[in-house]
Amino acid sequence: MDPETVAEWCQTLNINTDHCLALLLPKEDFTTRQIYQLMDEVIPQGRCFIRGMKKDDATATTSVLLEWDCRVINLNAPPTVEFGKEGHKARLVFPTEGSPEGGSPTSTANEPPLAVSTTIGPDFITALSDFVEKCTKGSSPYNGIGYRKLRFFSGSQPVPTGEDDYESWMEQSMQVLDEWDIPEAHKKQRIAESLRGAAADTVRNLKLSKQDCTAYDYLQALQDVFGRTENAADLLYQFEHTYQGHGEKLSDYIQRLDKILHQILLKKGLDPKLVDKVRVKQILQGAQPLDPIMLKLRMKQGEETLTYNQLIKEVREEEARLEVKGSMVEALLDTGAQVTL
């Protein structure tokens, strides 16, 4: 198999040629585990995936198309490597230079036949070290040890034991994704390792149809499949017509509004900069008009807009104060004392 054929193979499967190469093995039965172990030794940077396999009776070889989650096109790898106790010989063939997706300048003119062996030596290890340094250059340092993993999510109903429902899982994922100071590949890995069943299938199909997708692309795909079916306009209408119930605490009402507001943001129906202003506006319109805490908030109308944390803190503190005051009044009434409010 020559570089041009490898490039055509990549194009047929819609794979970026900068991330691929073909591994030519003797025509024997090799397990996927053996193939992955070999490539982990030859190219330890990144993760590779088997995208296709062909057997050629004419050359007595098995060709395996491999894709990495990082660029491998500039790797100065030897065309042939020897592996295993039996001394099996394998050849690495990069896609041709000038293909639509970009390719390797590898040429068949100078490639030795499959029988010629080049064992892995110090020069190859040095080249690999340079390659690793280039791939990791510019990445922020991070500590991947001891991070809190996301709970499992599969999309199954009813929600299995030990898993989160969609809205709880998505809310946590959006929060930690903004906080993780790690490379994009690790963000995707952490999200993928929390997925099961239909949710994992959704991400797998996304990666097949879209090259170089991001962690946010993962979340968007899951939102499309498992999120609420209402569009942003429907959710905004629901938000503007959600009112505080009789006997409902104002803090509970605010939290109920915030869940709808979060769904509107996921649907890109509102500028995030306007969230606090829109929230306060709806609270002033939808809360019980005689709620004592609401009356205080109306008095502050026109002042600096409170954030969600500031608002919920102030409301809960006022609720606690009124609850204590109410308990004191009841205790005084039980003793028959005169109460002055």
SULUR-V214521 format. One record per residue. N is the residue number from 1. RES is the residue in three letters. SS is DSSP state (h for helix, s for strand, l for the rest). OMEGA is omega in radians with two decimals (999 if undefined). NEAR is the number of other ideal C-beta (glycine too) atoms within 12 Angstrom. Layout:
n: {N N}
res: {RES RES}
ss: {SS SS}
omega: {OMEGA OMEGA}
near: {NEAR NEAR}
This chain:
n: {1 2 3 4 5 6 7 8 9 10 11 12 13 14 15 16 17 18 19 20 21 22 23 24 25 26 27 28 29 30 31 32 33 34 35 36 37 38 39 40 41 42 43 44 45 46 47 48 49 50 51 52 53 54 55 56 57 58 59 60 61 62 63 64 65 66 67 68 69 70 71 72 73 74 75 76 77 78 79 80 81 82 83 84 85 86 87 88 89 90 91 92 93 94 95 96 97 98 99 100 101 102 103 104 105 106 107 108 109 110 111 112 113 114 115 116 117 118 119 120 121 122 123 124 125 126 127 128 129 130 131 132 133 134 135 136 137 138 139 140 141 142 143 144 145 146 147 148 149 150 151 152 153 154 155 156 157 158 159 160 161 162 163 164 165 166 167 168 169 170 171 172 173 174 175 176 177 178 179 180 181 182 183 184 185 186 187 188 189 190 191 192 193 194 195 196 197 198 199 200 201 202 203 204 205 206 207 208 209 210 211 212 213 214 215 216 217 218 219 220 221 222 223 224 225 226 227 228 229 230 231 232 233 234 235 236 237 238 239 240 241 242 243 244 245 246 247 248 249 250 251 252 253 254 255 256 257 258 259 260 261 262 263 264 265 266 267 268 269 270 271 272 273 274 275 276 277 278 279 280 281 282 283 284 285 286 287 288 289 290 291 292 293 294 295 296 297 298 299 300 301 302 303 304 305 306 307 308 309 310 311 312 313 314 315 316 317 318 319 320 321 322 323 324 325 326 327 328 329 330 331 332 333 334 335 336 337 338 339 340 341}
res: {MET ASP PRO GLU THR VAL ALA GLU TRP CYS GLN THR LEU ASN ILE ASN THR ASP HIS CYS LEU ALA LEU LEU LEU PRO LYS GLU ASP PHE THR THR ARG GLN ILE TYR GLN LEU MET ASP GLU VAL ILE PRO GLN GLY ARG CYS PHE ILE ARG GLY MET LYS LYS ASP ASP ALA THR ALA THR THR SER VAL LEU LEU GLU TRP ASP CYS ARG VAL ILE ASN LEU ASN ALA PRO PRO THR VAL GLU PHE GLY LYS GLU GLY HIS LYS ALA ARG LEU VAL PHE PRO THR GLU GLY SER PRO GLU GLY GLY SER PRO THR SER THR ALA ASN GLU PRO PRO LEU ALA VAL SER THR THR ILE GLY PRO ASP PHE ILE THR ALA LEU SER ASP PHE VAL GLU LYS CYS THR LYS GLY SER SER PRO TYR ASN GLY ILE GLY TYR ARG LYS LEU ARG PHE PHE SER GLY SER GLN PRO VAL PRO THR GLY GLU ASP ASP TYR GLU SER TRP MET GLU GLN SER MET GLN VAL LEU ASP GLU TRP ASP ILE PRO GLU ALA HIS LYS LYS GLN ARG ILE ALA GLU SER LEU ARG GLY ALA ALA ALA ASP THR VAL ARG ASN LEU LYS LEU SER LYS GLN ASP CYS THR ALA TYR ASP TYR LEU GLN ALA LEU GLN ASP VAL PHE GLY ARG THR GLU ASN ALA ALA ASP LEU LEU TYR GLN PHE GLU HIS THR TYR GLN GLY HIS GLY GLU LYS LEU SER ASP TYR ILE GLN ARG LEU ASP LYS ILE LEU HIS GLN ILE LEU LEU LYS LYS GLY LEU ASP PRO LYS LEU VAL ASP LYS VAL ARG VAL LYS GLN ILE LEU GLN GLY ALA GLN PRO LEU ASP PRO ILE MET LEU LYS LEU ARG MET LYS GLN GLY GLU GLU THR LEU THR TYR ASN GLN LEU ILE LYS GLU VAL ARG GLU GLU GLU ALA ARG LEU GLU VAL LYS GLY SER MET VAL GLU ALA LEU LEU ASP THR GLY ALA GLN VAL THR LEU}
ss: {l l h h h h h h h h h h l l l l h h h s s s s s s s l l l l l h h h h h h h h h h h l l l l l s s s s s s s s s l l l l s s s s s s s s l l l l l l l l l l l s s s s l l l l s s s s s s s l l l l l l l l l l l l l l l l l l l l l l l l l l l h h h h h h h h h h h h h h h l l l l l l l l l l l l l l l s s l l l l l l l l l s l l h h h h h h h h h h h h h h l l l l h h h h h h h h h l l s l h h h h h h h h h h h h h l l l l l h h h h h h h h h h h h l l l l l h h h h h h h h h l l l l l l l l l h h h h h h h h h h h h h h h h h l l l l l h h h h h h h h h h h h h h h l l l l l h h h h h h h h l l l l l l l l h h h h h h h h h h h h h h h h h h h h h h h h h h h h l l l l l l}
omega: {-3.10 -3.11 3.13 3.12 3.10 3.13 3.11 3.11 3.12 -3.11 3.12 -3.13 3.13 -3.11 3.11 -3.08 3.10 -3.07 -2.96 2.92 3.09 3.10 -3.12 -3.09 2.99 -3.07 3.07 -3.13 3.06 3.12 3.09 3.13 3.11 -3.14 -3.14 3.12 3.12 -3.09 3.05 3.10 -3.07 -3.13 -3.07 -3.11 3.09 3.13 3.13 -3.13 3.09 -3.11 3.14 -3.12 3.14 3.06 -3.11 -3.13 -3.08 -3.12 -3.14 3.13 3.00 -3.11 -3.14 3.10 -3.07 3.10 3.11 3.06 3.03 -3.12 3.06 -3.02 -3.08 -3.13 -3.14 -3.09 3.10 -3.11 -3.10 3.09 3.12 -3.08 3.08 3.11 -3.13 3.14 3.08 3.14 3.12 -3.13 3.09 -3.14 3.09 3.07 -3.08 3.08 3.08 3.07 -3.05 -3.09 -3.05 -3.07 -3.12 3.11 -3.12 -3.13 -3.13 -3.05 -3.08 -3.11 3.07 3.08 -3.06 -3.08 -3.12 -3.06 3.01 -3.10 3.14 -3.10 -3.10 -3.12 -3.14 3.11 3.11 3.12 3.11 3.13 3.11 -3.14 3.12 -3.12 3.12 -3.11 -3.07 -3.10 3.12 3.12 3.13 3.09 -3.14 3.10 -3.10 -3.08 3.00 3.12 -3.13 -3.09 3.03 3.05 -3.11 3.07 -3.14 -3.08 -3.13 3.06 -0.04 -3.06 3.14 3.10 3.14 3.12 3.05 2.94 -3.00 -3.04 3.12 -3.13 -3.11 -3.14 3.12 -3.11 3.13 -3.11 -3.07 3.14 3.10 -3.06 -3.09 3.09 -3.06 3.10 -3.09 -3.12 -3.13 3.05 3.13 -3.14 -3.11 3.09 -3.09 -3.09 3.10 -3.05 3.12 2.97 -3.07 3.12 3.10 3.10 3.14 3.14 3.13 3.13 3.09 -3.11 3.11 -3.06 -3.08 3.14 3.06 3.10 -3.08 3.09 3.10 3.04 3.07 -3.10 3.13 3.11 3.11 3.08 -3.14 -3.06 -3.00 -3.10 3.13 -3.04 3.13 3.07 -3.05 -3.13 3.11 -3.14 3.12 3.08 3.11 3.14 -3.09 3.13 3.05 -3.03 3.10 -3.14 3.10 -3.13 3.14 3.09 3.13 3.12 3.10 3.11 3.13 3.13 3.10 3.08 -3.06 3.10 3.09 3.14 3.10 3.11 3.09 3.11 3.11 3.11 -3.13 -3.14 -3.09 3.06 -3.12 -3.14 -3.08 -3.03 -3.08 -3.13 -3.14 -3.14 -3.12 3.14 -3.13 3.09 3.13 -3.12 -2.98 -3.12 3.08 -3.02 -3.11 3.08 -3.07 3.11 3.11 3.13 3.11 3.12 3.12 3.13 -3.14 -3.12 -3.10 3.06 -3.12 -3.11 -3.13 3.01 -3.12 -3.11 3.11 -3.10 -3.08 3.11 -3.13 -3.13 -3.12 3.10 3.13 3.08 3.13 3.14 3.14 3.12 3.09 -3.14 3.12 3.12 3.12 3.12 3.13 -3.14 3.12 3.12 3.12 -3.13 3.13 -3.13 3.11 -3.08 3.07 -3.10 999}
near: {35 26 34 24 26 41 34 24 34 36 22 19 28 19 38 30 40 28 36 49 45 46 44 39 39 28 20 17 13 28 15 19 11 23 32 22 17 29 36 19 22 36 40 25 29 28 23 33 23 30 31 25 25 25 20 20 9 10 20 17 29 30 34 37 37 41 38 35 29 28 26 39 34 25 35 23 33 29 34 30 31 27 28 18 6 12 14 27 29 41 39 41 38 45 41 32 21 16 28 17 29 25 36 36 19 35 18 21 11 11 22 17 17 29 16 17 21 24 18 24 14 10 15 26 20 14 22 28 18 19 27 20 14 20 26 19 11 10 17 14 10 19 11 16 7 7 19 13 21 33 27 27 39 29 31 22 13 9 22 17 10 12 24 27 22 31 24 20 31 38 28 26 37 28 16 24 27 16 15 28 17 24 24 25 26 25 31 30 24 27 41 33 20 34 37 25 21 21 40 25 21 32 36 21 19 30 29 18 16 18 24 22 27 21 31 23 26 37 38 26 33 36 31 23 26 32 30 23 13 18 18 24 15 18 28 25 16 25 33 23 14 28 23 28 15 12 10 21 26 35 29 21 34 39 24 26 38 30 25 34 35 30 30 34 28 31 25 17 27 26 13 19 11 18 26 25 22 28 40 34 22 32 41 32 23 29 35 23 16 12 30 23 33 30 18 24 32 21 12 21 18 10 13 12 22 25 18 26 14 20 34 28 16 25 34 21 18 25 26 17 17 23 18 14 17 17 14 18 18 14 14 16 14 11 11 8 12 9 15 7 11}
